[in-house]
């Protein structure tokens, strides 16, 4: 089982680390061929010009993953979008946690809200004291290998 911790009735575990990439094929080849990772999930967003791959060992729901994103901002170069280089934490009650964080004056980048229209999965992006972005994800669906 993935390491997790419950604090004040809310369960946490590291879900993924996001990396922007300039060339998806080259990066996926590196991690799969040279480091033995599996492609766990493919999620492309054509209307945004984004290509997303989740890589890791085994299932994305059983251990931490790398989320690789190739976008117009990263394709062929290295300027980074404001959400670049974030970590994601699974939380069992995102909205309740966000209420606590707001009362502690934590800065929100976005959310909380559904991660896609009609989804039961909830997300929020916050900043830590140094300005690093942390994604909070409350997931109600399991992901399967693509």
C-alpha positions, 0 to 999 in steps of 0.5 A: 500500500502507498505510504499515507498519513491521516491528520485531523481526519484527512488522509494524505499521500504523494500522488505525482510529480509534474515535469514539463517536457519539450519533446514527449516521445524522447522523454517517454522513451528515456523513462520507459526504455532506460529506466523501466517505467510503464506508461500508466495513463495518457491524457491529451488535451487537444484544445489546449495543445497539451499532451500528458503522460503518466509514467511509473512502476505499476499502477498510478493508484498504487504508487507515485507517478511522473506526470509529463506535460508537453504544451505550447509553452514547453514544446521545443523550449524551456519557458515554464507555465505558472503551474510547472514543477508542482507536486500533487498530494492525494487528500480524502476531503479537498473542500474541507482541507481548503476551508482550513487552508483559507482560514490560515491565509494560504494562497490559492492559485485555483480551486477547489473545484471539479478537475473536469466538467461533471467529474466527482474528482476535486482539485485545488492548487495552492502555494507553499511559503516559498511560492512552490505550487502544490496540487491537492487532489481528491479522487473518486475514480481509479485510473487504469493503464492505457 
